[in-house]
Amino acid sequence: MNITKTLDAKGLACPMPIVKTKKAMDSISSGEVLEVLVTDKGAINDIPAWATAGGHTIIQQKTEADVLYFYIQKAT
Amino acid sequence: MSNKVAIIAANGGLFDAYKVFNIATAAAASDKEVQIFFTFEGLNLIHKQAMHNLEMPEGKEHFAEGFEKANIPSIPELVEMAQELGVTFIACQMTMDVMGLTKEDFVDGIEVGGAVTFLEFSKDAAPTLTF
């Protein structure tokens, strides 16, 4: 997987992870992959819901040491 | 599917402010067109001075620590974020007249309007929320 950009949103509370993810996504091109790191537990459901609303695809998601990792491919 | 979210902010406490601006920024970040109509105490939320000192409900002041611990952004930060994301703020003209307030009392970039302005925007919005 080619990661184009990484967003470190650890320690941020709702709604900042979504707001920052949107901004980071705006800065990459269609088909490119954004890696998002968050610790806000609300993001477990929020990031996928946000991605679906925008037509983006979550190609991978994992949890390591209380950090959530999302790999989101930008909609074409 | 509607791409508009309409919000009425009618209360002026700190908790009210978070309810309004969290939903508004999340909606705007999801590419929704968002408009907030601030009326009565809701005007506090965008008042240049009042927005810095919004009160918590009586007896709930101990939550201040929780806000800090959870690293919650301040209301002025959320206001700026909302505007940056393109959220439209409409201050209720009638309430401003009653309270003797002018456009200059509020953060820059707001619009002033009446109930019809909001109704026109919200007629095809989903959801319309009131806080």
Backbone of each chain as ProteinMPNN parsed JSONL, in Angstrom:
{"seq_chain_A": "MNITKTLDAKGLACPMPIVKTKKAMDSISSGEVLEVLVTDKGAINDIPAWATAGGHTIIQQKTEADVLYFYIQKAT", "coords_chain_A": {"N_chain_A": [[0.837, -1.196, 0.0], [0.558, 2.148, -0.91], [1.211, 4.963, 0.859], [0.134, 8.205, 0.762], [-0.093, 10.397, 2.386], [0.174, 11.203, 5.868], [-1.882, 11.642, 8.66], [-1.66, 12.801, 11.844], [-3.769, 12.588, 14.335], [-3.891, 12.103, 16.97], [-4.97, 12.265, 20.36], [-6.761, 14.271, 19.923], [-10.097, 15.5, 20.269], [-13.532, 14.813, 19.386], [-15.083, 17.337, 17.399], [-12.701, 17.302, 16.008], [-10.936, 15.236, 14.851], [-12.381, 14.458, 12.546], [-12.676, 16.866, 11.173], [-9.991, 17.501, 10.668], [-9.286, 15.284, 9.152], [-10.859, 15.666, 6.894], [-9.663, 18.004, 5.88], [-7.081, 17.089, 5.346], [-7.653, 15.183, 3.448], [-8.572, 16.766, 1.399], [-6.218, 17.687, 0.436], [-4.969, 15.714, -0.989], [-4.861, 13.604, -3.977], [-7.366, 12.017, -6.103], [-7.751, 8.533, -5.605], [-5.417, 8.32, -4.188], [-3.879, 7.476, -0.978], [-4.742, 8.132, 2.352], [-3.346, 8.095, 5.531], [-4.63, 7.827, 8.755], [-4.214, 8.601, 12.13], [-5.684, 8.082, 15.188], [-6.914, 8.652, 18.549], [-9.308, 9.104, 19.685], [-12.132, 7.489, 20.708], [-14.623, 7.651, 19.595], [-14.15, 7.87, 16.973], [-13.988, 5.385, 15.859], [-16.406, 4.633, 14.76], [-17.064, 7.012, 13.533], [-15.163, 7.818, 11.542], [-15.354, 5.791, 9.489], [-18.085, 6.302, 8.826], [-17.962, 8.895, 7.912], [-16.243, 8.566, 5.732], [-17.763, 6.9, 4.048], [-19.909, 8.617, 3.476], [-18.635, 10.437, 1.86], [-17.896, 8.938, -0.271], [-15.454, 7.728, -0.178], [-12.975, 5.088, 0.285], [-12.32, 2.791, 2.848], [-9.505, 1.107, 3.105], [-8.031, -0.307, 4.841], [-7.926, -1.033, 8.355], [-6.871, -0.731, 11.675], [-6.012, -1.483, 15.134], [-3.609, -0.442, 17.382], [-1.944, -0.518, 20.378], [-3.861, 1.205, 21.66], [-4.132, 3.103, 19.714], [-5.881, 4.085, 16.856], [-5.748, 3.14, 13.499], [-6.392, 4.258, 10.306], [-6.765, 3.623, 6.858], [-7.418, 5.394, 4.185], [-8.746, 5.529, 1.019], [-8.948, 7.964, -1.416], [-11.93, 9.076, -3.017], [-12.717, 8.525, -6.483]], "CA_chain_A": [[0.0, 0.0, 0.0], [1.276, 3.408, -0.999], [0.585, 6.016, 1.656], [0.495, 9.508, 0.219], [-0.008, 11.383, 3.449], [-0.211, 10.717, 7.19], [-2.45, 12.645, 9.559], [-1.606, 12.407, 13.248], [-4.845, 13.275, 15.065], [-3.925, 11.498, 18.309], [-5.203, 13.215, 21.448], [-7.812, 15.232, 19.571], [-11.469, 15.066, 20.557], [-14.592, 15.122, 18.417], [-15.117, 16.86, 16.013], [-11.445, 17.627, 15.329], [-10.396, 14.212, 13.943], [-13.105, 14.498, 11.267], [-12.338, 18.136, 10.503], [-8.606, 17.385, 10.166], [-9.281, 14.269, 8.091], [-11.414, 16.315, 5.703], [-8.658, 18.921, 5.329], [-5.978, 16.299, 4.792], [-8.17, 14.526, 2.242], [-8.64, 17.807, 0.363], [-4.885, 17.995, -0.069], [-4.433, 14.628, -1.822], [-5.613, 13.406, -5.22], [-8.207, 10.818, -6.239], [-7.048, 7.26, -5.669], [-4.302, 8.299, -3.235], [-4.268, 6.941, 0.327], [-4.451, 8.919, 3.55], [-3.261, 7.333, 6.784], [-5.102, 8.66, 9.861], [-3.983, 8.034, 13.46], [-6.55, 8.741, 16.175], [-7.141, 7.974, 19.827], [-10.709, 9.346, 20.044], [-12.85, 6.229, 20.45], [-15.778, 7.936, 18.74], [-13.699, 7.797, 15.582], [-14.152, 4.014, 15.362], [-17.575, 4.669, 13.884], [-17.174, 8.294, 12.817], [-14.323, 7.887, 10.332], [-16.007, 5.033, 8.409], [-19.323, 6.971, 8.404], [-17.536, 10.064, 7.136], [-15.686, 8.086, 4.466], [-18.884, 6.424, 3.233], [-20.668, 9.793, 3.023], [-17.888, 11.123, 0.811], [-17.589, 8.001, -1.347], [-14.083, 7.227, -0.035], [-12.922, 3.678, 0.68], [-11.363, 2.416, 3.896], [-8.929, -0.126, 2.602], [-7.536, -1.073, 5.987], [-8.126, -0.362, 9.637], [-6.328, -1.58, 12.741], [-5.786, -0.826, 16.423], [-2.349, -0.847, 18.013], [-1.637, 0.254, 21.581], [-4.884, 2.244, 21.832], [-4.186, 4.039, 18.583], [-6.619, 3.563, 15.699], [-5.146, 3.486, 12.208], [-7.301, 4.123, 9.16], [-6.152, 3.887, 5.555], [-8.581, 5.812, 3.388], [-8.45, 5.865, -0.385], [-9.827, 9.051, -1.857], [-12.879, 8.758, -4.089], [-12.307, 8.964, -7.824]], "C_chain_A": [[0.876, 1.252, 0.0], [0.577, 4.484, -0.188], [1.088, 7.369, 1.163], [0.734, 10.516, 1.335], [-0.428, 10.757, 4.767], [-0.736, 11.875, 8.024], [-2.392, 12.106, 10.983], [-2.637, 13.22, 14.033], [-4.984, 12.684, 16.462], [-4.16, 12.59, 19.361], [-6.293, 14.226, 21.154], [-9.185, 14.634, 19.829], [-12.403, 15.49, 19.442], [-14.921, 16.616, 18.48], [-13.791, 17.02, 15.27], [-10.881, 16.528, 14.432], [-11.069, 14.235, 12.564], [-12.731, 15.749, 10.472], [-10.936, 18.05, 9.887], [-8.511, 16.357, 9.028], [-9.79, 14.871, 6.788], [-10.345, 17.207, 5.042], [-7.516, 18.164, 4.675], [-6.417, 15.651, 3.479], [-8.242, 15.513, 1.079], [-7.281, 18.024, -0.298], [-4.265, 16.861, -0.889], [-5.327, 14.418, -3.045], [-6.424, 12.116, -5.203], [-7.358, 9.565, -6.334], [-5.883, 7.164, -4.698], [-4.816, 7.902, -1.842], [-3.8, 7.842, 1.471], [-4.418, 7.986, 4.751], [-3.669, 8.264, 7.925], [-4.868, 7.923, 11.18], [-4.832, 8.801, 14.458], [-6.618, 7.941, 17.467], [-8.574, 8.185, 20.317], [-11.533, 8.108, 19.681], [-14.099, 6.426, 19.605], [-15.44, 7.779, 17.271], [-13.877, 6.402, 14.988], [-15.33, 3.946, 14.396], [-17.617, 5.918, 13.008], [-16.382, 8.325, 11.512], [-14.941, 7.051, 9.201], [-17.285, 5.72, 7.904], [-18.992, 8.168, 7.517], [-17.041, 9.627, 5.753], [-16.798, 7.64, 3.518], [-19.658, 7.607, 2.649], [-19.969, 10.482, 1.852], [-17.509, 10.22, -0.354], [-16.16, 7.468, -1.297], [-14.109, 5.78, 0.455], [-11.899, 3.465, 1.792], [-10.772, 1.084, 3.487], [-8.307, -0.968, 3.713], [-7.747, -0.287, 7.257], [-7.607, -1.286, 10.712], [-6.18, -0.773, 14.025], [-4.486, -1.358, 17.004], [-2.082, 0.07, 19.191], [-2.558, 1.459, 21.735], [-4.912, 3.311, 20.747], [-4.917, 3.358, 17.427], [-5.934, 4.054, 14.434], [-6.187, 3.248, 11.112], [-6.518, 4.426, 7.884], [-7.293, 4.151, 4.577], [-8.146, 6.212, 1.988], [-9.462, 6.881, -0.879], [-10.676, 8.648, -3.057], [-12.382, 9.269, -5.434], [-13.42, 9.768, -8.475]], "O_chain_A": [[1.803, 1.388, 0.799], [-0.542, 4.877, -0.52], [2.288, 7.643, 1.147], [1.623, 11.363, 1.257], [-1.288, 9.878, 4.791], [-0.127, 12.943, 8.089], [-2.998, 11.08, 11.293], [-2.41, 14.386, 14.356], [-6.053, 12.749, 17.069], [-3.618, 13.691, 19.262], [-6.707, 14.965, 22.047], [-9.412, 13.439, 19.64], [-12.108, 16.397, 18.664], [-15.03, 17.131, 19.592], [-13.748, 16.891, 14.046], [-10.387, 16.834, 13.346], [-10.407, 14.055, 11.541], [-12.501, 15.692, 9.264], [-10.717, 18.464, 8.749], [-7.757, 16.538, 8.073], [-9.235, 14.625, 5.717], [-10.15, 17.172, 3.827], [-7.039, 18.532, 3.601], [-5.646, 15.58, 2.522], [-8.006, 15.151, -0.074], [-7.197, 18.482, -1.438], [-3.167, 17.014, -1.424], [-6.415, 14.987, -3.133], [-6.186, 11.232, -4.38], [-6.362, 9.534, -7.057], [-5.406, 6.068, -4.405], [-6.012, 7.979, -1.56], [-2.64, 8.25, 1.542], [-5.334, 7.192, 4.965], [-3.126, 9.361, 8.057], [-5.269, 6.77, 11.334], [-4.72, 10.022, 14.568], [-6.411, 6.728, 17.483], [-9.011, 7.521, 21.257], [-11.624, 7.727, 18.515], [-14.581, 5.487, 18.972], [-16.319, 7.581, 16.432], [-13.914, 6.243, 13.768], [-15.263, 3.291, 13.355], [-18.134, 5.892, 11.891], [-16.879, 8.805, 10.494], [-15.048, 7.533, 8.074], [-17.549, 5.726, 6.702], [-19.655, 8.418, 6.51], [-17.375, 10.239, 4.739], [-16.776, 7.963, 2.331], [-20.02, 7.6, 1.472], [-20.619, 11.038, 0.967], [-16.878, 10.668, -1.312], [-15.697, 6.835, -2.246], [-15.121, 5.304, 0.97], [-10.754, 3.905, 1.688], [-11.449, 0.056, 3.517], [-8.084, -2.168, 3.556], [-7.749, 0.944, 7.259], [-7.864, -2.49, 10.68], [-6.217, 0.457, 14.008], [-4.286, -2.568, 17.107], [-2.001, 1.288, 19.033], [-2.1, 2.587, 21.917], [-5.634, 4.302, 20.857], [-4.622, 2.219, 17.067], [-5.586, 5.228, 14.314], [-6.777, 2.172, 11.016], [-5.717, 5.36, 7.837], [-8.032, 3.242, 4.199], [-7.309, 7.093, 1.795], [-10.672, 6.683, -0.772], [-10.21, 7.978, -3.978], [-11.717, 10.301, -5.519], [-13.269, 10.227, -9.607]]}, "seq_chain_B": "MSNKVAIIAANGGLFDAYKVFNIATAAAASDKEVQIFFTFEGLNLIHKQAMHNLEMPEGKEHFAEGFEKANIPSIPELVEMAQELGVTFIACQMTMDVMGLTKEDFVDGIEVGGAVTFLEFSKDAAPTLTF", "coords_chain_B": {"N_chain_B": [[-31.233, 12.844, -1.707], [-30.863, 15.192, 0.845], [-28.492, 17.861, 0.879], [-28.134, 19.656, 2.798], [-27.821, 21.058, 6.06], [-29.641, 22.324, 8.647], [-29.567, 24.451, 11.411], [-30.859, 25.535, 14.497], [-29.867, 27.73, 16.934], [-30.727, 28.338, 20.033], [-30.118, 28.664, 22.629], [-27.837, 29.72, 25.238], [-25.672, 28.62, 26.719], [-22.528, 27.002, 27.723], [-22.583, 24.221, 27.194], [-24.594, 24.117, 25.312], [-23.378, 25.471, 23.24], [-21.321, 23.702, 22.466], [-22.845, 21.56, 21.517], [-24.072, 22.695, 19.287], [-21.858, 23.647, 17.661], [-20.23, 21.374, 17.342], [-21.809, 19.571, 15.871], [-22.271, 21.171, 13.665], [-19.668, 21.648, 12.571], [-18.866, 19.038, 12.058], [-20.757, 18.308, 10.151], [-20.203, 20.142, 8.122], [-17.63, 19.35, 7.503], [-18.238, 17.03, 6.309], [-18.968, 17.743, 3.85], [-21.455, 19.031, 3.746], [-23.888, 21.618, 3.25], [-24.128, 24.107, 5.517], [-26.151, 25.932, 7.738], [-26.557, 28.146, 10.419], [-28.936, 29.418, 12.579], [-28.996, 31.928, 14.809], [-30.64, 32.715, 17.69], [-32.289, 34.608, 20.279], [-30.963, 33.657, 23.435], [-29.099, 32.188, 22.128], [-27.562, 33.862, 20.616], [-25.393, 34.527, 22.17], [-23.416, 32.693, 21.542], [-21.997, 33.537, 19.34], [-21.218, 36.01, 19.984], [-18.821, 38.51, 20.291], [-17.51, 38.976, 22.849], [-18.99, 37.473, 24.769], [-18.803, 34.81, 23.872], [-16.423, 33.875, 24.816], [-16.748, 33.376, 27.456], [-18.766, 31.495, 28.165], [-21.327, 30.045, 30.136], [-21.469, 27.142, 32.28], [-24.067, 24.756, 32.995], [-25.83, 25.287, 36.097], [-24.313, 23.854, 38.902], [-22.888, 22.065, 37.438], [-20.346, 22.776, 37.089], [-18.039, 21.423, 37.689], [-17.364, 19.946, 35.524], [-15.545, 21.282, 34.06], [-12.924, 20.454, 34.376], [-12.993, 17.996, 33.117], [-13.402, 18.767, 30.456], [-10.966, 19.925, 29.919], [-9.197, 17.814, 30.331], [-9.994, 16.022, 28.362], [-9.125, 17.304, 26.213], [-10.661, 19.138, 24.697], [-11.574, 21.322, 22.096], [-11.669, 24.953, 22.317], [-14.587, 27.122, 22.441], [-14.341, 29.562, 20.864], [-12.374, 28.599, 19.089], [-13.759, 26.574, 17.754], [-15.733, 28.075, 16.539], [-14.247, 29.565, 14.727], [-13.259, 27.472, 13.198], [-15.635, 26.439, 12.139], [-16.46, 28.567, 10.513], [-14.349, 28.662, 8.753], [-14.791, 26.291, 7.432], [-16.928, 26.935, 5.979], [-19.459, 27.261, 7.108], [-22.527, 28.957, 7.443], [-23.43, 31.742, 9.358], [-26.289, 33.052, 10.8], [-27.59, 35.804, 12.348], [-30.304, 36.581, 14.404], [-32.343, 39.159, 13.539], [-34.496, 40.359, 14.879], [-34.141, 39.566, 17.577], [-31.725, 40.825, 18.059], [-32.461, 43.502, 17.896], [-34.159, 43.674, 20.109], [-32.328, 43.225, 22.151], [-30.587, 45.254, 21.832], [-28.324, 45.017, 20.186], [-25.708, 45.149, 17.684], [-24.469, 44.308, 14.386], [-21.742, 44.52, 14.628], [-21.188, 43.638, 17.153], [-20.757, 41.016, 16.984], [-18.888, 38.081, 15.853], [-16.799, 38.406, 12.943], [-18.073, 38.239, 9.592], [-20.649, 37.277, 9.778], [-24.151, 36.907, 8.895], [-27.133, 38.847, 8.919], [-30.467, 38.213, 9.643], [-33.968, 37.374, 9.218], [-36.668, 35.258, 10.416], [-37.74, 34.161, 8.111], [-35.613, 33.962, 6.35], [-34.172, 31.835, 7.424], [-36.116, 29.817, 7.299], [-36.47, 29.529, 4.58], [-34.0, 28.525, 3.771], [-34.012, 26.144, 5.224], [-36.112, 24.624, 4.28], [-35.684, 22.475, 2.538], [-33.792, 21.069, 3.884], [-32.075, 18.419, 5.56], [-30.805, 16.849, 8.28], [-32.936, 19.151, 10.201], [-32.017, 20.865, 13.015], [-32.505, 21.666, 16.462], [-31.149, 23.485, 19.078]], "CA_chain_B": [[-30.792, 13.114, -0.336], [-30.55, 16.612, 1.05], [-27.103, 18.132, 1.223], [-28.16, 20.809, 3.684], [-28.128, 20.853, 7.467], [-30.099, 23.587, 9.215], [-29.49, 24.391, 12.874], [-31.313, 26.7, 15.261], [-29.195, 27.835, 18.222], [-31.617, 29.211, 20.792], [-29.678, 28.71, 24.023], [-26.535, 30.386, 25.283], [-24.696, 28.078, 27.664], [-21.363, 26.327, 27.14], [-22.963, 22.92, 26.638], [-25.366, 24.398, 24.094], [-22.416, 25.863, 22.206], [-20.653, 22.495, 21.946], [-23.814, 20.778, 20.725], [-24.261, 23.39, 18.011], [-20.671, 23.734, 16.807], [-19.724, 20.042, 16.987], [-22.628, 19.047, 14.773], [-22.083, 22.035, 12.494], [-18.358, 21.418, 11.947], [-18.851, 17.667, 11.526], [-21.562, 18.312, 8.924], [-19.472, 20.887, 7.091], [-16.492, 18.518, 7.105], [-18.8, 15.969, 5.471], [-19.408, 18.414, 2.614], [-22.843, 19.518, 3.804], [-24.055, 23.062, 3.319], [-24.652, 24.27, 6.875], [-26.525, 27.272, 8.157], [-27.021, 28.2, 11.814], [-29.73, 30.603, 12.903], [-28.787, 32.219, 16.228], [-31.735, 33.547, 18.166], [-32.333, 34.795, 21.73], [-29.683, 33.42, 24.123], [-28.173, 31.583, 21.176], [-26.654, 34.902, 20.105], [-24.157, 34.483, 22.983], [-22.423, 31.78, 20.966], [-21.158, 34.215, 18.345], [-20.947, 37.36, 20.486], [-17.356, 38.648, 20.42], [-17.033, 38.802, 24.226], [-19.716, 36.414, 25.495], [-18.4, 33.466, 23.449], [-15.229, 33.455, 25.562], [-17.098, 33.096, 28.858], [-20.076, 30.843, 28.25], [-21.471, 29.377, 31.432], [-21.943, 25.762, 32.359], [-25.299, 24.722, 33.791], [-25.58, 25.37, 37.528], [-24.017, 22.569, 39.528], [-22.113, 21.202, 36.531], [-19.07, 23.455, 36.854], [-16.923, 20.488, 37.866], [-17.0, 19.339, 34.243], [-14.462, 22.077, 33.463], [-11.737, 19.603, 34.39], [-13.207, 16.984, 32.079], [-13.19, 19.409, 29.155], [-9.533, 20.124, 29.758], [-8.566, 16.498, 30.259], [-10.342, 15.382, 27.086], [-8.515, 18.123, 25.156], [-11.765, 19.658, 23.882], [-11.258, 22.665, 21.592], [-12.477, 26.024, 22.908], [-15.667, 27.575, 21.563], [-13.824, 30.433, 19.793], [-11.685, 27.769, 18.083], [-14.775, 25.881, 16.952], [-16.398, 29.104, 15.725], [-13.332, 29.851, 13.622], [-13.227, 26.267, 12.372], [-16.915, 26.364, 11.42], [-16.468, 29.577, 9.455], [-13.356, 28.235, 7.769], [-15.387, 25.192, 6.662], [-18.006, 27.475, 5.156], [-20.761, 27.309, 7.78], [-23.101, 30.302, 7.44], [-24.046, 32.162, 10.625], [-27.312, 34.085, 10.659], [-28.057, 36.335, 13.626], [-31.714, 36.972, 14.322], [-32.493, 40.616, 13.586], [-35.478, 40.752, 15.895], [-33.532, 39.447, 18.904], [-30.695, 41.865, 18.168], [-33.165, 44.752, 18.185], [-34.634, 43.602, 21.491], [-31.189, 43.271, 23.072], [-29.762, 46.428, 21.53], [-27.042, 44.571, 19.635], [-25.512, 45.407, 16.253], [-23.636, 43.306, 13.706], [-20.356, 44.681, 15.1], [-21.02, 42.939, 18.429], [-20.554, 39.585, 16.708], [-17.698, 37.709, 15.078], [-16.877, 38.871, 11.553], [-18.528, 37.293, 8.574], [-22.014, 36.764, 9.967], [-25.227, 37.588, 8.188], [-28.251, 39.149, 9.8], [-31.679, 37.9, 8.904], [-35.166, 37.066, 9.976], [-37.122, 33.873, 10.422], [-37.998, 33.67, 6.75], [-34.307, 33.597, 5.786], [-33.874, 30.488, 7.885], [-37.131, 28.881, 6.799], [-36.216, 29.321, 3.163], [-32.855, 27.614, 3.678], [-34.255, 24.846, 5.869], [-37.281, 23.903, 3.746], [-35.281, 21.198, 1.965], [-32.633, 20.564, 4.625], [-32.317, 17.241, 6.401], [-31.806, 17.229, 9.28], [-32.991, 20.463, 10.839], [-31.801, 20.592, 14.436], [-32.688, 22.816, 17.356], [-30.443, 23.352, 20.362]], "C_chain_B": [[-30.394, 14.58, -0.204], [-29.075, 16.781, 1.385], [-27.007, 19.321, 2.168], [-28.494, 20.405, 5.113], [-28.458, 22.225, 8.051], [-30.149, 23.479, 10.73], [-30.032, 25.681, 13.484], [-30.594, 26.661, 16.609], [-29.979, 28.837, 19.058], [-31.223, 29.325, 22.266], [-28.215, 29.113, 24.11], [-25.521, 29.859, 26.265], [-23.561, 27.368, 26.947], [-21.733, 24.985, 26.507], [-23.73, 23.101, 25.33], [-24.416, 24.689, 22.933], [-21.729, 24.643, 21.61], [-21.591, 21.662, 21.083], [-23.936, 21.377, 19.328], [-23.022, 23.278, 17.122], [-20.064, 22.369, 16.461], [-20.495, 19.463, 15.807], [-22.364, 19.862, 13.503], [-20.747, 21.766, 11.797], [-18.281, 20.013, 11.357], [-19.628, 17.611, 10.211], [-20.808, 19.01, 7.798], [-18.279, 20.08, 6.586], [-16.947, 17.332, 6.262], [-19.435, 16.556, 4.21], [-20.881, 18.777, 2.581], [-22.816, 21.052, 3.784], [-24.759, 23.341, 4.647], [-24.972, 25.731, 7.181], [-27.019, 27.196, 9.6], [-27.739, 29.522, 12.034], [-29.633, 30.821, 14.414], [-29.877, 33.167, 16.708], [-31.778, 33.548, 19.697], [-30.971, 34.459, 22.371], [-28.635, 32.79, 23.199], [-27.19, 32.592, 20.606], [-25.348, 34.963, 20.901], [-23.041, 33.73, 22.266], [-21.526, 32.432, 19.924], [-20.869, 35.67, 18.741], [-19.461, 37.46, 20.82], [-16.838, 38.42, 21.845], [-17.674, 37.576, 24.888], [-19.224, 35.018, 25.142], [-17.174, 32.948, 24.202], [-15.557, 33.021, 26.989], [-18.465, 32.453, 29.007], [-20.158, 30.013, 29.528], [-21.902, 27.92, 31.294], [-23.241, 25.778, 33.166], [-24.95, 24.713, 35.277], [-25.353, 23.977, 38.115], [-23.181, 21.636, 38.672], [-20.7, 21.76, 36.289], [-17.868, 22.511, 36.956], [-16.515, 19.81, 36.553], [-15.866, 20.09, 33.547], [-13.194, 21.234, 33.333], [-11.8, 18.551, 33.281], [-12.953, 17.542, 30.688], [-11.692, 19.528, 28.871], [-8.813, 18.795, 29.519], [-8.796, 15.84, 28.898], [-9.823, 16.202, 25.905], [-9.566, 18.642, 24.16], [-11.402, 21.066, 23.392], [-12.163, 23.719, 22.234], [-13.569, 26.435, 21.923], [-15.163, 28.558, 20.493], [-13.077, 29.662, 18.699], [-12.684, 27.082, 17.155], [-15.526, 26.856, 16.043], [-15.542, 29.395, 14.489], [-13.307, 28.68, 12.632], [-14.488, 26.166, 11.519], [-16.926, 27.351, 10.261], [-15.502, 29.206, 8.332], [-13.924, 27.138, 6.86], [-16.607, 25.652, 5.869], [-19.383, 27.479, 5.781], [-21.258, 28.761, 7.792], [-23.772, 30.591, 8.78], [-25.068, 33.254, 10.338], [-27.76, 34.537, 12.044], [-29.472, 36.875, 13.439], [-31.867, 38.477, 14.553], [-33.392, 41.06, 14.737], [-34.894, 40.662, 17.304], [-32.482, 40.527, 19.113], [-31.331, 43.202, 18.52], [-33.613, 44.79, 19.644], [-33.47, 43.81, 22.463], [-30.261, 44.454, 22.812], [-28.394, 46.061, 20.989], [-26.946, 44.921, 18.149], [-24.573, 44.334, 15.696], [-22.195, 43.334, 14.217], [-20.107, 43.99, 16.44], [-20.653, 41.47, 18.229], [-19.275, 39.327, 15.914], [-17.9, 38.161, 13.619], [-17.478, 37.791, 10.661], [-19.922, 36.744, 8.775], [-22.985, 37.511, 9.061], [-26.332, 37.856, 9.202], [-29.519, 38.889, 9.011], [-32.854, 37.62, 9.812], [-35.541, 35.606, 9.837], [-37.296, 33.312, 9.013], [-36.702, 33.241, 6.06], [-33.981, 32.158, 6.142], [-34.85, 29.465, 7.305], [-36.889, 28.537, 5.337], [-35.051, 28.339, 2.967], [-33.238, 26.211, 4.138], [-35.382, 24.036, 5.223], [-36.907, 22.571, 3.093], [-34.007, 20.662, 2.628], [-33.025, 19.312, 5.405], [-30.989, 16.817, 6.999], [-31.842, 18.73, 9.561], [-32.951, 20.198, 12.329], [-32.005, 21.847, 15.257], [-31.978, 22.546, 18.677], [-30.73, 24.546, 21.254]], "O_chain_B": [[-29.677, 15.125, -1.043], [-28.484, 15.956, 2.081], [-25.943, 19.919, 2.325], [-29.33, 19.533, 5.35], [-27.664, 23.161, 7.963], [-30.708, 22.525, 11.272], [-29.701, 26.779, 13.037], [-30.697, 25.677, 17.342], [-29.907, 30.043, 18.82], [-31.898, 29.992, 23.05], [-27.443, 28.882, 23.18], [-24.587, 30.577, 26.621], [-23.608, 27.155, 25.735], [-21.258, 24.651, 25.422], [-23.546, 22.349, 24.373], [-24.614, 24.225, 21.81], [-21.569, 24.551, 20.393], [-21.19, 21.126, 20.05], [-23.907, 20.666, 18.324], [-23.119, 22.864, 15.967], [-19.45, 22.218, 15.405], [-19.906, 18.933, 14.865], [-22.25, 19.309, 12.409], [-20.698, 21.666, 10.571], [-17.703, 19.814, 10.289], [-19.206, 16.943, 9.267], [-20.777, 18.529, 6.665], [-17.952, 20.116, 5.4], [-16.137, 16.702, 5.582], [-20.312, 15.952, 3.592], [-21.49, 18.825, 1.511], [-21.861, 21.685, 4.235], [-25.87, 22.86, 4.871], [-24.175, 26.633, 6.92], [-27.792, 26.308, 9.961], [-27.222, 30.593, 11.719], [-30.12, 30.008, 15.2], [-30.019, 34.278, 16.199], [-31.347, 32.585, 20.332], [-29.938, 34.931, 21.896], [-27.435, 32.859, 23.466], [-26.104, 32.22, 20.161], [-24.32, 35.396, 20.381], [-21.869, 34.089, 22.373], [-20.428, 31.947, 19.651], [-20.349, 36.453, 17.946], [-18.912, 36.618, 21.531], [-15.829, 37.74, 22.027], [-16.986, 36.751, 25.489], [-19.219, 34.131, 25.996], [-16.912, 31.746, 24.228], [-14.743, 32.378, 27.652], [-19.237, 32.832, 29.888], [-19.191, 29.372, 29.939], [-22.585, 27.527, 30.348], [-23.484, 26.71, 33.933], [-23.904, 24.197, 35.672], [-26.113, 23.046, 37.85], [-22.805, 20.55, 39.111], [-19.968, 21.291, 35.418], [-16.813, 22.772, 36.378], [-15.46, 19.181, 36.473], [-15.297, 19.605, 32.57], [-12.489, 21.291, 32.325], [-10.81, 18.26, 32.609], [-12.361, 16.873, 29.841], [-11.22, 19.275, 27.763], [-7.955, 18.669, 28.644], [-7.907, 15.186, 28.354], [-10.046, 15.85, 24.747], [-9.373, 18.586, 22.946], [-10.972, 21.906, 24.183], [-13.284, 23.418, 22.644], [-13.491, 26.138, 20.731], [-15.518, 28.409, 19.324], [-13.14, 30.027, 17.525], [-12.487, 27.016, 15.941], [-15.906, 26.511, 14.924], [-16.042, 29.461, 13.366], [-13.33, 28.865, 11.415], [-14.424, 25.85, 10.331], [-17.35, 27.013, 9.155], [-15.78, 29.398, 7.148], [-13.588, 27.061, 5.678], [-17.24, 24.859, 5.173], [-20.379, 27.676, 5.084], [-20.503, 29.679, 8.112], [-24.572, 29.797, 9.274], [-24.749, 34.262, 9.706], [-28.259, 33.728, 12.828], [-29.781, 37.534, 12.447], [-31.557, 38.99, 15.629], [-33.085, 42.006, 15.464], [-35.11, 41.549, 18.129], [-32.358, 41.08, 20.206], [-30.803, 43.948, 19.344], [-33.467, 45.805, 20.325], [-33.617, 44.493, 23.477], [-29.26, 44.626, 23.507], [-27.406, 46.726, 21.3], [-27.954, 44.983, 17.446], [-23.969, 43.563, 16.442], [-21.513, 42.309, 14.238], [-18.958, 43.778, 16.825], [-20.288, 40.772, 19.175], [-18.665, 40.251, 15.376], [-19.029, 38.278, 13.141], [-17.394, 36.597, 10.948], [-20.351, 35.851, 8.044], [-22.686, 38.585, 8.538], [-26.441, 37.168, 10.217], [-29.637, 39.292, 7.854], [-32.728, 37.631, 11.036], [-34.823, 34.819, 9.219], [-37.032, 32.136, 8.761], [-36.687, 32.284, 5.286], [-33.57, 31.366, 5.294], [-34.45, 28.383, 6.874], [-37.081, 27.397, 4.913], [-35.106, 27.448, 2.119], [-32.845, 25.217, 3.529], [-35.586, 22.877, 5.584], [-37.71, 21.638, 3.087], [-33.247, 19.906, 2.023], [-34.165, 19.171, 5.848], [-30.095, 16.443, 6.24], [-30.922, 19.472, 9.215], [-33.741, 19.412, 12.852], [-31.713, 22.955, 14.806], [-32.184, 21.51, 19.309], [-30.225, 24.615, 22.374]]}, "name": "protein", "num_of_chains": 2, "seq": "MNITKTLDAKGLACPMPIVKTKKAMDSISSGEVLEVLVTDKGAINDIPAWATAGGHTIIQQKTEADVLYFYIQKATMSNKVAIIAANGGLFDAYKVFNIATAAAASDKEVQIFFTFEGLNLIHKQAMHNLEMPEGKEHFAEGFEKANIPSIPELVEMAQELGVTFIACQMTMDVMGLTKEDFVDGIEVGGAVTFLEFSKDAAPTLTF"}
